[in-house]
Amino acid sequence: MPRPEIWSADEQRRFVDDGVLIRRGLVHGAVLSKARALVGGWLSEAYDPARLTAYTERTFAPELEEHPDLLALYQRSGLMELAEDLLRPARPAPVTRAQIQIRLPQGAEQPVKRMHVDGVSCPHLEPRDLRTFTLIIGVALDGSATADAGALHYVPGGHHRMARYFAMDWVLGQPAQTPDDIDAQDGTAFTAEPGDVVMMHHLVPHRVGINVSRTPRVMAYFRVHHAQHPDLALRALSDPWLEYPSLAGLARPGIV
């Protein structure tokens, strides 16, 4: 029986410091090829250009979000075990939906997301709505592996700054998603080949940009919730390790 996927002690410390971990080529074989074919077929046959803004704000291929071939990216690749390892001994809630994000090629006129933290003061939500989670996992399905090809950009260590912001300068319902010093950053690009995976703490600020390549950039995202997240959500914005019990002791003194 294969050994379950887990993180090394060095990787755990890196996650505490940076809020981000990357595994190259983790998703492969039939699991990857079926998901790529499914989304590629939808893009060529069912994509509606009139809904581009709605797709970008929520998800592309909304009718496929519970499809077994997309959920297999999380459930049958080792991702589920890696998520459980970060949250242990707490348990994550079952992941039942995938989000597909596509950055259209050749500089298409598509809404560009600024630095943000998901589920907080989103333009498509009521100001007091909180749609947060614990951990986000992204799987690259297609696209050019360059920073200017619609890549995800994130701020390493930005979860520490965001926790201070949420503790001291933010109230539920205000429109600002990030402080000015975070909003001004370009971030680090997740340059990826199909099958590469990025895991980010919910509080890591991130954005996506224009895709100037000739190939759509396609990502599948999975949002992982601590089993008690509905009760912990507001506190977790200012306490980044509340939902990661085994990692709390690794946080350096003086860093939230």
N, C-alpha and C positions, 0 to 999 in steps of 0.2 A: 504494500500500500504506500503511495507517495507521501512524503512528509508534508504536513500542512504548511502553507506559506506563512512565514513570520518575519518580523523585522529584527535586525541585529541591534545590539546595544548602541552602537555608533549611529545607526539610522534613527533610533528613537530619540537620541540626543539632538540629532540634526532636525528632526521634526519639532522638538520643543523650541529650538533656536530659530529655525527658518519658517516653520509652519507648513513646509512642503517636502514631499518625497516623490522621487521619480523611479519607475522601473521600466527599463527598456525591453521591448519585445515580450512582455509578459503574456499578452493575449495573442494567440497564434492559431494556426490550423483551421479546422472547420468552424470553430466558434467565431473567429475573426471573419472568415470569408463569407459565412452566412449573413452576418450583420452588415457587412459592406454591400453585399448584393441586395439585401432588403432595402437599405436606405438609398442606394444608387437607383434601384427600380422606382422608388417613390419619387425621387428628384426628377427623373426623366418622364414619368407618366402622370403623377398626381400633383406636383408642385403648382401652386396658384400664385403668380406674381402679385396679384392684388392684395394678398395677405402677407406680404413680406414683413411689414412692421410687426404684425401680430406674431408671426413665426419667430422673429428676432427677440421679441420681448418675452416669449414663453417657450415655445418649442416648435421646431420643424417636425413634419410627419406626426402630428398629434394623434392620429388614428393608430399609430404603431407603438405608442409609449408602453403598452403592456405586452407587446409581442414576445413570445418565448425566445426568439433568436436574438433580440436585443437584451433581454434580461439575462441570457446565458453569458453575456460579456462579464457580468458581475458574479453570477452564481456558479459558473463552471470554469473559471479561469484562474482561481486563486485570489481574486479581489475580495471576495466576501471574507475569506480567512484573514487577509491582511487588515481589513477594516476592523474585524473582531479583535485582532491582536492589539491594535492601537487603543481600543476602548476598554479592554479587559481590566478588571473582572466585570465591569458593566456589560450589558448586552445591547446590541443595536436592534432597533425594530426591523422587521422584514422590509426589504427594498422591493417595491412592486411596480415601479415606473422608471423608464429611461427618458432623459431629455436629449433631443438631438439639436445641435447647433451647427449651422452651416454658414460659412462666410463665402459669399459668391465671388467668382474670380474677376480678374481684370478691372479692379477698382469699381465694382458695381455700386450704385447709389443705395446703400443699405445703412440703416441706423447704426451708429458707432457708440458703443457703451463706454462711458468714462469709468475711472476707478470707482469701485463700489464693493459693498458687501451684500451678498444675496439676501433678499427677503426683508431688507430694512429700507423704508422710504422709497420703495420702487415706484416709478412713474405709473405703472399699471395697477397699483394697489391703493386702497384708501390710506391716508397718512398714518393712521394708528394700527394698521394691519402689520403683524409680525409673522413672516413666513420663513423663519430661520431653520437651521438644522445643525448638525455636529461636524460633519466631514463631507467634502465633495470629492468625487473621483471622476477623472476625465480619461477617456480612452480615445486615442487618435484612430480614426477609421480611414481617412483619405486626406490628401493634400500635400503640398510642397513643404518640405522641412526647412523653411526659412522664416525669419522673424517678421518679414513684411507680407507673408502669405496668410493673413487672417489669424495669426497665432494668438493664443492666450498669453497675456502679460500679467505677471503677479509681482508683488513687493515682498521679497524674502524678509522675514521678521516683522512684517507689517501687522501681524496679529497682536503684538505687544502694544504698538502705538494705537491700534483700534480699540483695544481693551481700555486703555487710559482715556481715550476719547469718549467711549460709551459711559465710562464711570464719572467723568468730570464735566463734559461739555455737550452732552446730548440728552434729549428727553424724547420719549415716545411720541411720535406725531410730527416732529420737525422734519422739514424736507431735505436738509443736507445729509448725504449719505457718508461722507468722509471729510476729515479736516483738510484745510488748504494744502498743507505740506504733503499729504498723501495724494491728493487730487493732482498735484503738479508733477508727480513722478511718471516716468514712462514705463517702468517695471522691467522685469526680466522675462524674455520670451520663452515659452515652452515650445522649442523647436522639436518636432517629433515625426517619426515614421509610423505607418500603420501598425498598431499593436502596442505602441508605447503608452504608458500610463502615468498620470500625475495625480497625487493625492494632496489635498489642501485642507488645512484647518479652516473651518467656516469663516473665521475672522480675518483671514488673509485677503487684503484688497486686491482686486484684479480688474482687468478690462480686456476687450478685444478690439482689433483695429481693422482697417481696410485690407482686403486681399488683392495684391497687385499681380499675383501669379496667374497662370492660365488654368489652374485646377481648383475646384471647390475645396475648401478646408472643412472637413466633416469631423465633428467630435460627438461622442456619446457621453453623457454625464449621468452620474448616479448620486443622489443625495442621501446620506446616511444619517439617521437620527438615533441618538441615545434613546433607550426604551422609555425613559421618563422625560424626554425632551419637552413635551407640552408644559410640564410643571417647572422646568429648569430654564426655559428659553430666555426670559428676561435677565435673569442673574448671569447666565452664561455669556452674555454680551460683554460684561466687565470682569468675568472670572474665566479666563480661557481654558483652565484645566478642570473646571467643575465636572465636565462630562468625560474626562480622561483620567480616571483615578490613578492608574499605574504610572502616569507620566508627571503627575503633579510634583513629585519629589525631585524630578530632574530639572525643574525650572530654577534658573540661577537666582540667588538672592538679589532683590532690587528690581527684578524684571517680573512684571505681572504675568 
